[in-house]
Amino acid sequence: MGVRSRFLKTAGAVAVGATAAAVSAFAVTRVAGARPRLYCTKFGTARVFSTTSPDEGRRPIRVLSLGGGWQTVMYEDAPDEPAAAYARAFDLVLDPAVAPQPGRVLVIGGAGCAWPRHAVAVNPDVAVLVSEIDPAMVDIALREFRLGRSITEAGELPDGTPRLEVRAQEGMDLLRELTRDRATRGADAVPRFTAIVDDAFVGRTADDALTSPDGLALVQVNLTMYGVFVVNVSVPKEDPSALLACRRRLLTVFPYVAVVPAIDDALAEEENYLLVASWIPKEVPGAVEV
């Protein structure tokens, strides 16, 4: 989870377009004027550094950069406040008009766990399970992005369920495991999710596994009847084809797919949209016609 796949603007206002796409994560840190802390991960060297936000507020931020894109941005003066527009938009799964409450949410894609940390901070009844494929990213979140403190402060629900849990496990594997456990132990022991959020990226490239036929089949059996499947899609401003293709895939399973713009002109070079899929019609805040 984090500012994934969107090639973010640097503090030095890197140009939009092909030139910006070619700028490396190291160049981003140099433009920002920070000395990065380096971490080895499954997908290359990650860099964590502090700078100021490129918006008018010029607030202090901490950035996790990997694969040419910023994976997570955290306000250092308000760590649980989402910095990216798309992360703020994820709050729709906490809206009773969109998903059943109290929420039980699965997030595929962790990085710095920006939205999961925020969700448990603002909603005392929600439980969030995060699947992050790379153990090194979990370690970075614990060291650099207050994940351990958030887990401790969140505590447990009355039934003993951790309100914030992060597993170093690939999302599809986790869904298969939960499906098997439910078949063995029953739905009461392994409840389905009120929302599943797909925020899985590798650098600037989206992981489409969950919107494949196999992935959608796993989503179906792990989602409550009144729940929602939310997919974060990042597209170039001039080419929405990937967004439309993802929406078509979702419509093969879900009769209703709302499109919610989550565009962040201050941070992102590309445009983000949330696709909100459900089996029943929903009043989704911010949804637009396509």
C-alpha contacts under 8 A as a table, 3 or more apart, distances in Angstrom:
res1	aa1	res2	aa2	distance
1	M	4	R	7.05
1	M	71	Q	7.19
1	M	72	T	6.99
1	M	107	V	7.74
1	M	108	I	7.52
1	M	109	G	4.78
1	M	110	G	3.97
1	M	111	A	4.95
1	M	112	G	6.33
1	M	113	C	5.26
1	M	114	A	6.44
1	M	115	W	7.13
1	M	199	D	5.69
1	M	200	A	6.91
2	G	70	W	7.69
2	G	71	Q	4.76
2	G	72	T	3.84
2	G	73	V	6.66
2	G	87	A	7.46
2	G	110	G	7.09
2	G	111	A	5.99
2	G	112	G	6.17
2	G	113	C	6.56
2	G	114	A	5.93
2	G	115	W	7.64
2	G	199	D	7.93
3	V	6	R	6.37
3	V	8	L	7.86
3	V	69	G	7.76
3	V	70	W	5.53
3	V	71	Q	4.43
3	V	72	T	4.77
3	V	73	V	6.48
3	V	84	A	6.70
4	R	7	F	7.88
4	R	69	G	6.67
4	R	70	W	6.26
4	R	71	Q	4.64
4	R	72	T	7.17
4	R	199	D	7.65
4	R	200	A	7.75
4	R	201	F	5.83
4	R	202	V	7.59
4	R	203	G	6.51
4	R	204	R	6.23
5	S	69	G	6.19
5	S	70	W	7.73
5	S	71	Q	7.54
5	S	201	F	6.11
5	S	202	V	7.24
5	S	203	G	5.69
5	S	204	R	3.28
5	S	205	T	5.44
5	S	206	A	6.42
5	S	234	S	6.46
6	R	69	G	6.44
6	R	70	W	7.35
6	R	204	R	6.09
6	R	234	S	6.25
6	R	268	A	5.72
6	R	269	E	6.40
6	R	270	E	5.41
6	R	271	E	7.42
6	R	272	N	7.66
7	F	20	A	7.87
7	F	21	A	6.98
7	F	68	G	7.16
7	F	69	G	4.95
7	F	70	W	6.72
7	F	204	R	6.74
7	F	268	A	5.90
7	F	269	E	5.43
7	F	270	E	6.50
8	L	69	G	6.52
8	L	70	W	6.22
8	L	267	L	5.24
8	L	268	A	4.19
8	L	269	E	5.50
8	L	270	E	7.84
9	K	12	G	7.87
9	K	13	A	5.95
9	K	14	V	6.05
9	K	54	P	7.31
9	K	266	A	7.29
9	K	267	L	5.19
9	K	268	A	5.64
9	K	269	E	6.14
10	T	13	A	5.31
10	T	14	V	5.86
10	T	28	V	6.04
10	T	31	V	6.77
10	T	32	A	6.35
10	T	54	P	6.73
10	T	267	L	7.74
11	A	14	V	7.85
11	A	31	V	6.67
11	A	32	A	5.23
11	A	51	T	7.63
11	A	52	T	6.87
11	A	53	S	6.69
11	A	54	P	5.02
12	G	31	V	5.60
12	G	32	A	6.41
12	G	54	P	7.97
13	A	54	P	7.67
14	V	20	A	6.07
15	A	19	T	6.56
15	A	20	A	5.42
16	V	19	T	6.84
16	V	20	A	5.30
16	V	21	A	7.79
16	V	269	E	6.29
17	G	20	A	5.37
17	G	21	A	6.23
17	G	269	E	7.91
18	A	21	A	5.01
18	A	22	A	6.36
19	T	22	A	5.30
19	T	23	V	6.74
20	A	23	V	5.31
21	A	68	G	7.95
23	V	27	A	6.13
23	V	28	V	7.02
23	V	68	G	7.04
24	S	27	A	5.13
24	S	28	V	6.41
24	S	67	G	7.76
24	S	68	G	5.02
25	A	28	V	5.01
25	A	29	T	6.48
25	A	47	R	7.73
25	A	65	S	6.06
25	A	66	L	6.44
25	A	67	G	6.70
25	A	68	G	4.50
25	A	69	G	6.40
25	A	70	W	7.76
26	F	29	T	5.20
26	F	30	R	6.35
26	F	47	R	7.83
27	A	30	R	5.00
27	A	31	V	6.14
28	V	31	V	5.22
28	V	32	A	6.21
29	T	32	A	4.99
29	T	33	G	6.22
29	T	34	A	5.71
29	T	35	R	7.20
29	T	36	P	6.81
29	T	49	F	7.10
30	R	33	G	4.93
30	R	34	A	6.21
30	R	35	R	7.71
31	V	34	A	7.95
32	A	51	T	6.00
32	A	52	T	7.87
33	G	51	T	7.23
34	A	49	F	5.90
34	A	50	S	6.15
34	A	51	T	6.41
35	R	49	F	6.24
35	R	50	S	7.98
36	P	47	R	5.39
36	P	48	V	5.17
36	P	49	F	4.56
36	P	50	S	7.86
37	R	47	R	5.49
37	R	48	V	5.08
37	R	49	F	6.36
38	L	45	T	6.52
38	L	46	A	5.73
38	L	47	R	4.77
38	L	48	V	6.61
39	Y	45	T	5.63
39	Y	46	A	5.05
39	Y	47	R	6.40
39	Y	136	A	7.82
39	Y	140	I	7.74
40	C	44	G	6.13
40	C	45	T	4.78
40	C	46	A	6.26
40	C	136	A	7.16
41	T	44	G	5.24
41	T	45	T	5.88
41	T	46	A	6.58
41	T	134	D	7.02
41	T	136	A	5.32
41	T	137	M	6.78
42	K	134	D	6.15
42	K	136	A	7.27
43	F	66	L	7.85
43	F	67	G	7.43
43	F	202	V	7.33
44	G	66	L	7.13
44	G	67	G	7.03
45	T	66	L	6.59
45	T	67	G	7.92
46	A	64	L	6.85
46	A	65	S	5.67
46	A	66	L	4.76
46	A	67	G	7.76
47	R	63	V	7.89
47	R	64	L	5.77
47	R	65	S	5.11
47	R	66	L	6.56
48	V	62	R	7.03
48	V	63	V	5.47
48	V	64	L	4.61
48	V	65	S	6.31
48	V	144	E	7.84
49	F	62	R	5.71
49	F	63	V	5.44
49	F	64	L	6.93
50	S	60	P	7.08
50	S	61	I	5.64
50	S	62	R	4.38
50	S	63	V	6.17
51	T	60	P	5.83
51	T	61	I	5.49
51	T	62	R	6.48
51	T	63	V	7.76
52	T	58	R	5.27
52	T	59	R	5.21
52	T	60	P	4.38
52	T	61	I	5.41
53	S	56	E	7.95
53	S	57	G	7.06
53	S	58	R	4.76
53	S	59	R	5.21
53	S	60	P	6.23
53	S	61	I	6.02
53	S	267	L	7.96
54	P	57	G	7.80
54	P	58	R	6.04
54	P	266	A	6.19
54	P	267	L	6.68
55	D	58	R	5.82
55	D	266	A	5.15
55	D	267	L	7.33
59	R	75	Y	7.01
59	R	77	D	7.72
60	P	75	Y	6.00
60	P	76	E	5.59
60	P	77	D	6.78
61	I	73	V	6.47
61	I	74	M	5.38
61	I	75	Y	4.44
61	I	76	E	5.20
61	I	77	D	7.93
62	R	73	V	5.74
62	R	74	M	5.14
62	R	75	Y	6.41
62	R	76	E	6.30
63	V	70	W	6.65
63	V	71	Q	7.52
63	V	72	T	5.73
63	V	73	V	4.66
63	V	74	M	6.55
64	L	70	W	5.75
64	L	71	Q	5.40
64	L	72	T	5.06
64	L	73	V	6.57
64	L	112	G	7.44
65	S	68	G	6.94
65	S	69	G	5.69
65	S	70	W	4.24
65	S	71	Q	5.47
65	S	72	T	7.25
66	L	69	G	5.63
66	L	70	W	6.30
66	L	71	Q	6.46
66	L	203	G	5.58
67	G	202	V	7.17
67	G	203	G	4.19
67	G	204	R	6.77
68	G	203	G	6.08
68	G	204	R	6.77
69	G	203	G	5.41
69	G	204	R	5.65
70	W	73	V	7.19
70	W	203	G	7.66
71	Q	111	A	6.48
71	Q	112	G	7.58
71	Q	203	G	7.09
72	T	111	A	6.56
72	T	112	G	5.55
72	T	113	C	7.78
72	T	114	A	6.83
73	V	83	A	6.15
73	V	84	A	7.28
73	V	112	G	7.98
73	V	114	A	7.58
74	M	78	A	7.79
74	M	79	P	5.66
74	M	80	D	7.66
74	M	81	E	7.58
74	M	82	P	6.96
74	M	83	A	6.12
74	M	114	A	6.99
74	M	145	F	7.37
75	Y	78	A	5.21
75	Y	79	P	5.12
75	Y	80	D	7.75
75	Y	81	E	6.87
75	Y	82	P	7.66
75	Y	83	A	6.47
76	E	79	P	5.43
78	A	81	E	5.60
79	P	82	P	7.83
79	P	145	F	7.72
79	P	146	R	7.73
80	D	114	A	6.98
80	D	115	W	7.83
80	D	117	R	5.97
80	D	118	H	4.61
80	D	121	A	6.95
81	E	118	H	6.11
82	P	85	A	7.59
82	P	87	A	5.80
82	P	88	R	5.67
82	P	114	A	6.29
82	P	115	W	6.35
82	P	118	H	6.79
83	A	87	A	7.26
83	A	88	R	7.56
84	A	87	A	5.33
84	A	88	R	6.51
84	A	264	D	6.78
84	A	267	L	7.24
85	A	88	R	5.14
85	A	89	A	6.19
85	A	262	A	5.33
85	A	263	I	6.20
85	A	264	D	5.44
86	Y	89	A	4.90
86	Y	90	F	6.48
86	Y	232	N	7.69
86	Y	262	A	4.70
86	Y	263	I	7.00
86	Y	264	D	7.68
86	Y	272	N	6.50
86	Y	273	Y	7.30
86	Y	274	L	7.46
87	A	90	F	5.25
87	A	91	D	7.53
87	A	114	A	7.43
87	A	115	W	5.71
88	R	91	D	5.82
88	R	115	W	7.48
89	A	92	L	6.10
89	A	262	A	6.38
89	A	274	L	7.83
90	F	93	V	6.19
90	F	115	W	7.33
91	D	94	L	5.39
91	D	95	D	7.14
91	D	119	A	7.37
92	L	95	D	5.17
92	L	98	V	6.64
92	L	284	V	7.41
92	L	285	P	7.15
93	V	96	P	7.76
93	V	98	V	6.15
93	V	99	A	5.55
93	V	103	G	7.70
93	V	195	A	6.44
93	V	228	V	7.63
94	L	98	V	7.58
94	L	99	A	6.72
94	L	101	Q	7.15
94	L	103	G	6.57
94	L	123	N	7.93
94	L	126	V	7.92
95	D	98	V	5.40
95	D	99	A	6.21
95	D	100	P	7.97
95	D	101	Q	7.71
96	P	99	A	5.26
96	P	100	P	5.51
96	P	101	Q	5.72
97	A	100	P	7.70
97	A	282	K	6.83
97	A	283	E	6.20
97	A	284	V	7.34
98	V	227	G	7.76
98	V	228	V	7.36
98	V	282	K	5.78
98	V	283	E	6.42
98	V	284	V	6.01
99	A	103	G	7.32
99	A	194	T	5.96
99	A	195	A	6.67
99	A	226	Y	6.65
99	A	227	G	5.22
99	A	228	V	6.22
100	P	103	G	6.18
100	P	194	T	5.83
100	P	226	Y	6.64
100	P	227	G	6.44
101	Q	104	R	7.95
101	Q	126	V	7.84
101	Q	194	T	7.64
102	P	125	D	5.56
102	P	126	V	5.64
103	G	125	D	7.02
103	G	126	V	4.72
103	G	127	A	6.34
103	G	193	F	7.66
103	G	194	T	5.72
103	G	195	A	7.37
104	R	126	V	5.93
104	R	127	A	4.93
104	R	128	V	6.04
104	R	129	L	7.93
104	R	192	R	7.85
104	R	193	F	5.12
104	R	194	T	5.31
104	R	195	A	6.68
105	V	126	V	7.52
105	V	127	A	6.23
105	V	128	V	4.79
105	V	129	L	6.25
105	V	193	F	5.61
105	V	194	T	5.99
105	V	195	A	4.88
105	V	196	I	5.79
105	V	197	V	7.46
106	L	128	V	5.87
106	L	129	L	4.86
106	L	130	V	5.86
106	L	131	S	7.57
106	L	193	F	6.64
106	L	195	A	6.42
106	L	196	I	4.76
106	L	197	V	6.12
107	V	110	G	7.25
107	V	116	P	7.78
107	V	128	V	7.21
107	V	129	L	6.23
107	V	130	V	4.76
107	V	131	S	6.20
107	V	196	I	5.97
107	V	197	V	4.70
107	V	198	D	6.18
107	V	199	D	6.95
108	I	130	V	6.02
108	I	131	S	4.90
108	I	132	E	6.60
108	I	171	G	5.62
108	I	196	I	7.66
108	I	197	V	6.09
108	I	198	D	5.01
108	I	199	D	5.64
108	I	200	A	5.74
109	G	130	V	6.94
109	G	131	S	5.75
109	G	132	E	4.99
109	G	133	I	7.28
109	G	171	G	7.67
109	G	198	D	6.91
109	G	199	D	5.10
109	G	200	A	4.26
109	G	201	F	7.01
110	G	113	C	4.95
110	G	130	V	6.13
110	G	131	S	6.25
110	G	132	E	4.77
110	G	137	M	7.65
110	G	138	V	7.46
110	G	166	V	7.88
110	G	199	D	7.81
110	G	200	A	7.68
111	A	114	A	7.99
111	A	132	E	6.96
111	A	137	M	5.47
111	A	138	V	6.69
111	A	140	I	7.81
111	A	141	A	6.50
112	G	137	M	7.40
112	G	138	V	7.51
112	G	140	I	7.17
112	G	141	A	4.57
112	G	144	E	7.99
112	G	145	F	5.78
112	G	147	L	7.51
113	C	116	P	5.40
113	C	117	R	6.02
113	C	130	V	7.96
113	C	141	A	6.86
113	C	145	F	7.80
113	C	147	L	7.14
114	A	117	R	5.51
114	A	118	H	6.37
115	W	118	H	4.92
115	W	119	A	5.96
116	P	119	A	5.07
116	P	120	V	6.46
116	P	128	V	6.35
116	P	130	V	7.61
116	P	164	L	7.28
117	R	120	V	5.70
117	R	121	A	6.32
117	R	147	L	7.05
117	R	150	S	6.00
117	R	151	I	7.99
117	R	164	L	7.67
118	H	121	A	5.07
118	H	122	V	6.29
119	A	122	V	5.48
119	A	123	N	5.89
119	A	126	V	7.30
119	A	128	V	7.85
120	V	123	N	5.29
120	V	124	P	6.17
120	V	125	D	7.81
120	V	126	V	6.23
120	V	127	A	7.07
120	V	128	V	7.40
120	V	150	S	7.92
120	V	154	A	6.11
120	V	163	R	6.77
120	V	164	L	6.92
121	A	124	P	6.98
121	A	150	S	7.72
121	A	154	A	7.05
123	N	126	V	5.83
124	P	154	A	7.82
125	D	157	L	7.31
125	D	163	R	7.97
126	V	163	R	6.49
127	A	157	L	7.65
127	A	161	T	7.47
127	A	162	P	6.72
127	A	163	R	4.05
127	A	164	L	5.94
128	V	163	R	5.82
128	V	164	L	4.97
128	V	165	E	6.46
129	L	163	R	7.82
129	L	164	L	5.99
129	L	165	E	4.90
129	L	166	V	5.90
129	L	167	R	7.66
130	V	164	L	7.78
130	V	165	E	6.14
130	V	166	V	4.59
130	V	167	R	6.13
131	S	166	V	6.08
131	S	167	R	5.19
131	S	168	A	6.19
131	S	169	Q	5.65
131	S	170	E	6.34
131	S	171	G	5.55
131	S	174	L	7.35
132	E	135	P	7.23
132	E	137	M	7.39
132	E	138	V	6.99
132	E	166	V	7.15
132	E	167	R	6.20
132	E	168	A	4.99
132	E	169	Q	5.61
132	E	170	E	6.26
132	E	171	G	7.23
133	I	168	A	5.34
133	I	169	Q	4.63
133	I	170	E	4.33
133	I	171	G	7.06
134	D	137	M	5.40
134	D	138	V	6.82
134	D	168	A	5.94
134	D	169	Q	7.19
134	D	170	E	7.97
135	P	138	V	5.08
135	P	139	D	6.36
135	P	168	A	5.10
135	P	169	Q	7.94
136	A	139	D	5.01
136	A	140	I	6.28
137	M	140	I	4.96
137	M	141	A	6.20
138	V	141	A	5.07
138	V	142	L	6.27
138	V	166	V	7.63
138	V	168	A	6.87
139	D	142	L	5.07
139	D	143	R	6.11
140	I	143	R	5.06
140	I	144	E	5.62
140	I	145	F	7.22
141	A	144	E	5.41
141	A	145	F	4.74
141	A	146	R	6.64
141	A	147	L	5.53
142	L	145	F	6.01
142	L	146	R	5.77
142	L	147	L	4.70
142	L	148	G	5.29
143	R	146	R	6.82
143	R	147	L	7.69
144	E	147	L	7.99
146	R	149	R	5.35
146	R	150	S	6.24
147	L	150	S	5.08
147	L	151	I	6.20
148	G	151	I	5.17
148	G	152	T	6.27
149	R	152	T	5.13
149	R	153	E	6.04
150	S	153	E	5.13
150	S	154	A	5.91
150	S	164	L	7.64
151	I	154	A	5.20
151	I	155	G	6.46
151	I	163	R	7.44
151	I	164	L	5.40
151	I	165	E	6.98
152	T	155	G	5.50
154	A	162	P	7.73
154	A	163	R	5.66
154	A	164	L	6.41
155	G	162	P	6.09
155	G	163	R	5.92
155	G	164	L	7.57
156	E	159	D	7.64
156	E	160	G	5.39
156	E	161	T	5.32
156	E	162	P	4.33
156	E	163	R	5.11
157	L	160	G	5.32
157	L	161	T	5.23
157	L	162	P	6.37
157	L	163	R	6.25
158	P	161	T	7.37
162	P	165	E	6.03
169	Q	173	D	6.93
169	Q	174	L	6.40
170	E	173	D	5.38
170	E	174	L	6.27
171	G	174	L	5.11
171	G	175	L	6.28
172	M	175	L	5.13
172	M	176	R	6.21
172	M	209	A	7.58
172	M	210	L	7.12
172	M	215	G	6.75
172	M	218	L	7.58
173	D	176	R	5.10
173	D	177	E	6.15
174	L	177	E	5.02
174	L	178	L	6.16
175	L	178	L	5.10
175	L	179	T	6.11
175	L	218	L	6.23
175	L	219	V	7.53
175	L	222	N	7.14
176	R	179	T	5.08
176	R	180	R	6.27
176	R	218	L	6.92
177	E	180	R	5.21
177	E	181	D	6.15
178	L	181	D	5.03
178	L	182	R	6.05
178	L	190	V	7.05
178	L	222	N	7.70
179	T	182	R	5.21
179	T	183	A	6.33
179	T	218	L	7.79
179	T	221	V	7.16
179	T	222	N	6.89
180	R	183	A	5.18
180	R	184	T	6.39
181	D	184	T	5.12
181	D	185	R	5.79
181	D	186	G	7.52
181	D	190	V	6.83
182	R	185	R	5.21
182	R	186	G	4.75
182	R	187	A	5.44
182	R	189	A	7.07
182	R	190	V	5.21
182	R	191	P	7.61
183	A	186	G	5.70
183	A	187	A	7.64
185	R	188	D	7.94
185	R	189	A	6.00
185	R	190	V	7.12
186	G	189	A	5.59
186	G	190	V	6.39
187	A	190	V	5.00
187	A	191	P	5.05
187	A	192	R	7.24
188	D	191	P	5.53
192	R	221	V	7.84
192	R	222	N	4.96
192	R	223	L	5.17
192	R	224	T	5.53
193	F	196	I	6.56
193	F	222	N	6.17
193	F	223	L	4.85
193	F	224	T	5.80
193	F	227	G	7.05
194	T	223	L	6.13
194	T	224	T	5.59
194	T	226	Y	7.15
194	T	227	G	4.40
194	T	228	V	6.56
195	A	223	L	6.74
195	A	224	T	7.96
195	A	227	G	5.35
195	A	228	V	4.86
195	A	229	F	5.75
195	A	230	V	7.32
196	I	219	V	7.53
196	I	223	L	7.13
196	I	228	V	6.56
196	I	229	F	4.91
196	I	230	V	6.18
197	V	229	F	6.03
197	V	230	V	4.71
197	V	231	V	5.96
197	V	232	N	7.76
198	D	210	L	7.28
198	D	229	F	7.71
198	D	230	V	6.09
198	D	231	V	4.74
198	D	232	N	6.18
199	D	231	V	6.55
199	D	232	N	5.52
200	A	206	A	6.28
200	A	207	D	5.54
201	F	204	R	6.60
201	F	205	T	5.50
201	F	206	A	4.31
201	F	207	D	5.23
202	V	205	T	5.21
202	V	206	A	6.31
202	V	207	D	6.90
206	A	233	V	7.68
206	A	234	S	7.95
207	D	210	L	7.72
208	D	211	T	5.48
208	D	212	S	6.51
209	A	212	S	5.30
209	A	214	D	7.81
209	A	215	G	5.73
210	L	213	P	7.96
210	L	214	D	7.39
210	L	215	G	3.95
210	L	216	L	5.79
210	L	219	V	7.45
211	T	214	D	7.90
211	T	215	G	5.55
211	T	216	L	5.48
211	T	246	C	7.17
211	T	249	R	6.57
211	T	250	L	6.83
212	S	215	G	5.04
212	S	216	L	6.01
212	S	249	R	7.50
213	P	216	L	5.22
213	P	217	A	6.19
214	D	217	A	5.17
214	D	218	L	6.49
215	G	218	L	5.20
215	G	219	V	6.27
216	L	219	V	4.90
216	L	220	Q	6.14
216	L	250	L	7.85
216	L	253	V	7.37
217	A	220	Q	5.21
217	A	221	V	6.68
218	L	221	V	5.48
218	L	222	N	6.36
219	V	222	N	5.26
219	V	223	L	6.06
219	V	229	F	7.63
220	Q	223	L	5.52
223	L	227	G	5.95
223	L	228	V	7.39
223	L	229	F	7.84
224	T	227	G	4.95
225	M	279	W	6.94
226	Y	278	S	7.26
226	Y	279	W	6.97
226	Y	280	I	6.88
227	G	278	S	6.54
227	G	279	W	7.95
228	V	276	V	6.34
228	V	277	A	5.53
228	V	278	S	4.97
228	V	279	W	7.98
229	F	275	L	7.93
229	F	276	V	5.82
229	F	277	A	5.05
229	F	278	S	6.55
230	V	274	L	6.36
230	V	275	L	5.49
230	V	276	V	4.59
230	V	277	A	6.28
231	V	274	L	5.55
231	V	275	L	5.09
231	V	276	V	6.70
232	N	272	N	6.91
232	N	273	Y	6.01
232	N	274	L	4.77
232	N	275	L	6.60
233	V	242	A	7.74
233	V	243	L	6.17
233	V	272	N	5.63
233	V	273	Y	5.31
233	V	274	L	6.19
233	V	275	L	7.45
234	S	243	L	7.49
234	S	270	E	6.33
234	S	271	E	5.57
234	S	272	N	4.46
234	S	273	Y	6.48
235	V	239	D	6.52
235	V	240	P	5.76
235	V	241	S	7.81
235	V	242	A	6.53
235	V	243	L	6.79
235	V	270	E	5.67
235	V	271	E	5.41
235	V	272	N	6.49
236	P	239	D	5.25
236	P	240	P	6.74
236	P	269	E	7.76
236	P	270	E	4.87
236	P	271	E	6.14
237	K	240	P	7.10
237	K	270	E	5.87
237	K	271	E	5.82
239	D	242	A	7.74
240	P	243	L	5.32
240	P	244	L	6.42
241	S	244	L	5.15
241	S	245	A	6.07
242	A	245	A	5.07
242	A	246	C	6.13
243	L	246	C	5.25
243	L	247	R	6.23
243	L	273	Y	7.69
244	L	247	R	5.03
244	L	248	R	6.25
245	A	248	R	5.13
245	A	249	R	6.43
246	C	249	R	5.12
246	C	250	L	6.35
247	R	250	L	5.13
247	R	251	L	6.23
247	R	257	V	6.90
247	R	275	L	6.96
248	R	251	L	5.08
248	R	252	T	6.72
249	R	252	T	5.49
249	R	253	V	7.61
250	L	253	V	5.67
250	L	254	F	5.86
250	L	257	V	7.15
250	L	277	A	6.84
251	L	254	F	4.93
251	L	255	P	5.63
251	L	256	Y	6.96
251	L	257	V	6.76
251	L	277	A	7.98
252	T	255	P	7.57
254	F	257	V	6.91
254	F	277	A	5.96
254	F	278	S	5.51
254	F	279	W	5.34
255	P	277	A	7.74
255	P	278	S	6.82
255	P	279	W	5.82
255	P	280	I	7.44
256	Y	276	V	7.98
256	Y	277	A	5.65
256	Y	278	S	5.38
256	Y	279	W	6.24
256	Y	280	I	6.67
256	Y	281	P	6.11
257	V	275	L	6.26
257	V	276	V	5.33
257	V	277	A	4.29
257	V	278	S	6.51
258	A	275	L	5.68
258	A	276	V	4.98
258	A	277	A	6.46
258	A	284	V	7.05
258	A	287	A	5.91
258	A	288	V	7.31
259	V	273	Y	6.65
259	V	274	L	5.90
259	V	275	L	4.89
259	V	276	V	6.46
259	V	287	A	5.22
259	V	288	V	5.77
259	V	289	E	7.22
259	V	290	V	7.41
260	V	273	Y	5.48
260	V	274	L	5.00
260	V	275	L	6.42
260	V	276	V	7.64
260	V	285	P	7.80
260	V	286	G	5.58
260	V	287	A	4.41
260	V	288	V	6.18
261	P	271	E	7.98
261	P	272	N	6.34
261	P	273	Y	4.47
261	P	274	L	6.42
261	P	286	G	7.19
261	P	287	A	7.20
261	P	288	V	7.57
262	A	271	E	7.28
262	A	272	N	5.15
262	A	273	Y	5.18
262	A	274	L	6.88
263	I	268	A	7.70
263	I	271	E	5.20
263	I	272	N	5.30
263	I	273	Y	7.13
264	D	267	L	5.60
264	D	268	A	5.57
264	D	271	E	7.13
264	D	272	N	7.71
265	D	268	A	5.82
265	D	269	E	7.21
268	A	271	E	6.95
276	V	284	V	7.98
278	S	281	P	6.93
278	S	282	K	7.60
284	V	287	A	5.73
